[in-house]
């Protein structure tokens, strides 16, 4: 589970097309749904769908001459798959793996464009930066950096791979911050989002029963701030990548 949990965080940008284009609730200004009452328990793991990576070509795409390989795709697809299954189950929809595979491939192209742009802008992460980031992610998993690397190695990701992925995350993150900017929501946006969440709670009322009580605005504010910021940033990054693709040579093989 550690590897999948960590790879999901690494694949956030790679999944940009999927994460910013699924539903109205994910568009900028829409209220986050994560704070609404939890849905019924998902089916057991035995009944859950499995990631289908059959028929994926050895090179899924080329971006300005740089190849995105089958291994790149499988690592990201399998890493994000459990989260996508949960989202589909929560919304009562069946997961379309064909569409998810296509969106994952597009997301990997987007990521490669951002990596190349960071290089053009001379945005680099130093060894000290990587040590700090490694310590942070290890701490998040309640481990020392040494134990974290040992655990990742047992799951197929050696230290070089871990550091390469951290380097990508840091450099692309800095590029986005520099080129796209900060998207701190206003008080009005936060209050509007909270009102929508209140309506979601009211909608949970059943015959003869009162709706569950929503958390206070003060309690929900940090979560609302984070989610609204991610929504706005995601839309802006998607637009930024669209501009990069206009001048890029991209060949898709799937």
Secondary structure by P-SEA (a helix, b strand, c coil): caaaaaaaaaacccaaaaaacccccccccccccccccccccccccccccccccccccccccccccccccaaaaaaaaaaaaaaaaaaaaaacccccaaaaaaaaaaaaaaaaaaaaaaaaacccccaaaaaaaaaaaaaaacccaaaaaaaaaaacccaaaaaaaaaaaaaaaaaaaaacccccccaaaaaaaaaaaaaaaaaacccccccccccccccaaaaaaaaaaaaaaaaaaaaaaaaaaaaccccccc
